[in-house]
Amino acid sequence: MTTPLPSPANLTEDRRQFSTRFVTRIVALCEEDPGARAALKSGLGRTPQHRESVPMHRYLARFTRDAVLGGNHGQRCLYTIASLVAYRHETSIPAESPGNIGASFAYAANTRAFAVNTMDKSVQRLARQTADTVCAHLSHVLIPLRSGDIPVDFPRLLGDLIAWRRYHREIGTRWMQTFHLELDHDA
């Protein structure tokens, strides 16, 4: 007897729950253990296979078996988000979700922390990435945003990244549309 495949709605809810638990755990770990935070930060912009990412395995290996991840791509997503959260863990769970990453780019432009054109190009560049390149590009774009205290909904971002392999066009389009909808055109 075969087990029925989960519905897309259940997969989305599973991803959301997993992502929230994961980011919450990484923030707590960074607050409790400076050594763990340093180990997680060591992976900024790197793949799980990179030699500089080795210290991360101790803290992330137990998460890599979750079914919502779907293999190597999911592991890259975990390591990317863990390193970005560790970079500025204090502000990694905003009191109110800014929305998807497109909204975070719009917030950066609206507050004049970054030029509108720069944020527009950044969201477009991210939206065009493949599953193999999205995590590397994300790190390079988000580090300056995080340095500027731009709010990012990391659980939502992790969920989007995990789904990227199958739904990258839809997710990328949603990010670009959100950016333009949230952008203060009078600024």
N, C-alpha and C positions, 0 to 999 in steps of 0.2 A: 504494500500500500504506500502510495506516495503522499508526502506532506504537501498540502496546497501552498502555493507561493503567497507571501503576504501582500496585501493590497498596497498601492502607492501611498494611500493616506496613512496606513500603519507605518510604512517605512519613513515617511516624513515625520511622524510623531516620535518614532524611535530615534531618529537622527536628532530631533530637537531635545529630547530628554537626555540622550547620551552627551550631546554637545554642552548642555547646561551643566550636567554633572562633571564633565571633564574640566571645563574652564573654572568652575567653582573649586574643584580639587587642586588645580594648578595654582590658583591665587592663594589658597590656604597654605599650600606647600611652600610657596615663596615667602609668605609672611612668617611661617614657623621656622624655616631652615634657610639661612643665607647661603649655605653650601649647595643646597638643591637649586636655589635661584640662580647661582653662578653656573651650575651645570646645565640648566635649561637655557640660559642665555647664550651658552657656548655654541648653540646650534643656529643662531641667527643667520638666515640666508643659506643654510646648508641642508643637504639631504640627510636622512637617517644613516646612510652608508658612509658619509664623510668622516674622516678620522677625528675631526674636532667635535663631532656629535656623540662620540662614544660615551661621555659622562651622562648623557641624557637617557640612555637605555635603562639605567637603574630605576629611573622614575617613570618612564613611559611604557616599558615592555608590557606591563599588565593590562594596559588599555588597547594594545594592538591586536588582541584576539576578538574584539567585539565584532559581531556580524555586520553592523552598519558601516564599517569601514571599507569593506570590499577590496582588500589586498594592499599592494604597495602604494597605490595612489592615496588611499586612506591614511596610511602610515605617514606619508610625506605631509599630509594635511595636519595630522596630530603634532608632529614635530615642529612644523611651521608655527602653528597657533601657540603651542607651549612656549616656544622661544620668544614670540612677540608679547605674550602675556607676561613672561618673566622680565622682559625689557622694562616694562612700566606696570607692574602688578597692582599698584595702589589704585589705579584708575581703570582697571581692566573690566570691571563690571559696573557700568554706569547705573545710577539710580533709575534713570529712564532710558529705554532703548532709543538710540537715534534712528534706528531702522537698519536697512542693509548698508553695505559699504558705500553705495552711491550717495546715501544721505550723509554719511560721514565726510565724503569729499565735498558735498555741497555746503556742509557746516563750515568746513575749512575755508572755502571760498567766501561764504557769507560773512564770516568773522574777519575776513581779510588776513587770516593767518597765512594763506597761500593765494596766489593769483588764480582767478577763475580759469584762465586758459591752461595753466599748469594742472589744475584739478580735472578739467575736462579731458585733457590728453591722458592723464593717468588712468581715469576710469575707462576710457576707450581702449587704452593699451591692455589693461587687465582683462577687459571683456573679450579681447581677441585671443587670449592665451589658450593653449591646449592643456589637457590634464597633466602633461609632462612638464609644462613650464609655468603654470599659474602660481605655484607656491613660491618659486624663486623670485618672480616678479613682484608678488605681493609683499614679500619681506622688504624689498628695496623701496617700495612706495609707502609702506606703512611706518617704517622707522621714523621718517621725518614727521609724519602726522602724530605719532605717539609722543615724539619729543615736544610737539606743540600742544599737548593735552587735548587733542581732538578726540571726542568720544567715539568708540567703536564697539559694536555689539559682537563680541567675540563668539558667543555661542551660535548666533545666527550666521556669522561668517564661516565658522567651522562646518555648520550644516550645509551651507552653500558649496563650500569646497569639496566636501565628501560627495555631494551630488554632481559635481562639476563634470566628471567623466561622461556621464550620460546626458546631462541637461545644460551643458555650458552655454549654448546659444540662448536659451531661455533666461538663465540666471544673468548672463552678461547683459542681455537686453534690459532686464529688470533693473540692474545696477545703473545703466546709462539713463533709462527713463526716470528713475528716482532722482538721480543727480540733477537732471534738467527740471523736474517738477519742484524740487526743494530749493533750487537756486533762486536767490533773491535777485531778480533781473534789474532792480533799481539800484543795486549796490555799485 
